[in-house]
Amino acid sequence: MKKLFQTSLMAIFVVLVTASFGYAEYVASNAANFPYFHLGCLIVGGMIITSLKHKYSKIYLSEAVGSFALYTVLIALFTAPVIEALKSVVS
């Protein structure tokens, strides 16, 4: 029961973070430049981390959530609005 509950919490976290990423990218850029590839990578990565959490019970919930949060930050760093902001800061 504990394994199912923790996997469900992880899945809920993945869905909420992915939805907030999609909303933030939609607001930051126009609809023509929406990063569908980045969103797809985020969804696939979330499914992989969630399935690893379900398969291996030794992985703590905080480790799985933290690794997905860091993965989300990594994916977000390579989107067009963030790169444009970094270009403007550097130059």
Secondary structure as UniProt FT lines:
FT   HELIX           2..28
FT   HELIX           31..33
FT   HELIX           36..55
FT   TURN            57..58
FT   HELIX           61..77
FT   HELIX           80..90
//
